[in-house]
């Protein structure tokens, strides 16, 4: 699903304000990085950007970093599954 599709589903949902008020903080202390995002569409866009970035890295990805790529994919897939089942 694209970020635009997520935004469209949110706008058509019964409670778009619920989706727009969700806040998530991504903390990655091992690289001294923290990012607070508000709204499911912003979170989803960030996840897609991370996945796209990881996909641009020449294979093979070092074993140490495979979990990082999988993390972003797993979180995005969870949002996809939520929308498929419960978005209204």
C-alpha positions as CSV (number, residue, x, y, z in Angstrom):
1,X,0.0,0.0,0.0
2,X,1.2,3.5,-0.7
3,X,1.1,6.5,1.6
4,X,-1.6,8.0,-0.6
5,X,-3.7,4.9,-0.2
6,X,-3.3,5.1,3.5
7,X,-4.4,8.8,3.5
8,X,-7.4,7.9,1.3
9,X,-8.5,5.1,3.7
10,X,-8.1,7.4,6.7
11,X,-10.2,10.1,5.1
12,X,-12.9,7.6,4.3
13,X,-12.9,6.1,7.8
14,X,-15.4,6.8,10.5
15,X,-12.8,8.3,12.8
16,X,-10.1,10.0,10.8
17,X,-9.1,12.1,13.9
18,X,-8.1,8.9,15.7
19,X,-5.6,8.0,12.9
20,X,-4.3,11.6,12.7
21,X,-3.7,11.8,16.5
22,X,-1.6,8.6,16.8
23,X,1.9,9.4,17.9
24,X,4.9,7.1,17.7
25,X,8.5,7.8,18.7
26,X,11.2,5.8,17.0
27,X,14.2,5.5,19.2
28,X,17.5,4.1,17.9
29,X,19.9,4.7,20.7
30,X,22.8,2.8,19.1
31,X,22.9,5.5,16.4
32,X,21.8,8.3,18.6
33,X,18.6,8.9,16.7
34,X,15.0,9.6,17.8
35,X,12.1,10.7,15.7
36,X,8.6,11.5,16.9
37,X,5.8,11.3,14.3
38,X,2.2,12.2,14.6
39,X,-0.5,10.6,12.4
40,X,-0.6,7.1,10.9
41,X,0.1,8.4,7.4
42,X,3.3,10.2,8.6
43,X,4.4,7.0,10.3
44,X,3.6,4.9,7.2
45,X,5.5,7.3,5.0
46,X,8.6,7.1,7.2
47,X,8.5,3.3,7.2
48,X,8.2,3.3,3.4
49,X,11.2,5.7,3.1
50,X,13.3,3.4,5.4
51,X,12.3,0.3,3.4
52,X,13.1,2.0,0.1
53,X,16.5,3.1,1.5
54,X,17.3,-0.4,2.7
55,X,16.3,-1.9,-0.7
56,X,18.8,0.4,-2.4
57,X,21.7,-1.0,-0.5
58,X,23.7,-3.5,-2.6
59,X,23.1,-7.0,-1.5
60,X,24.0,-8.7,0.6
61,X,23.2,-6.6,3.6
62,X,25.6,-7.4,6.4
63,X,24.1,-9.8,8.9
64,X,24.3,-7.1,11.6
65,X,21.9,-4.9,9.7
66,X,19.3,-7.5,8.5
67,X,17.2,-7.1,11.6
68,X,17.0,-3.3,11.0
69,X,15.5,-3.8,7.5
70,X,13.2,-6.5,8.8
71,X,12.0,-4.2,11.7
72,X,10.7,-1.5,9.3
73,X,9.0,-4.1,7.1
74,X,7.4,-5.8,10.0
75,X,5.9,-2.6,11.4
76,X,4.7,-1.5,8.0
77,X,3.1,-4.9,7.4
78,X,1.4,-4.6,10.8
79,X,-0.2,-1.3,9.7
80,X,-1.3,-2.9,6.4
81,X,-2.9,-5.8,8.2
82,X,-4.7,-3.4,10.6
83,X,-6.1,-1.5,7.6
84,X,-7.2,-4.7,5.9
85,X,-9.1,-5.8,9.0
86,X,-10.1,-2.9,11.2
87,X,-9.6,0.5,9.5
88,X,-13.3,1.6,10.1
